[in-house]
C-alpha cells in the first residue's frame, strides 16, 4: 500500500526525514546535553504555573529541535562536499572483495 502525497509535502519529508535520526543522536550526546540542554531551565523559578511549564517545555523543545536540525544539516552538507557516501561505497566494495 502506497501513500499518495503531493510533491511539496514529499520534498519536506525527504528533507527532514534523514535529519530526524541525527537530531536524536545530537541531543542525546552527553556534551550537548551538559552544555546546552541542562542550562536551559536554570534561569526560571521553581514556582511556575503548570500551563507556563508546559508552554516553556514546548518552546525549549522546539528550539532544541531547530538547533539539532541545523547541526545535522551542516553535517549533511559537509558529507556531500567530502563525498563520504562514495568513499563508503568504495571501501565497502574493497572489503567485500577482500573477504570473498
PyMOL commands that set and color helices and strands:
alter all, ss='L'
color gray80, all
select helices_A, chain A and resi 7-27+30-41+50-82+84-99
alter helices_A, ss='H'
color red, helices_A
deselect
rebuild
show_as cartoon
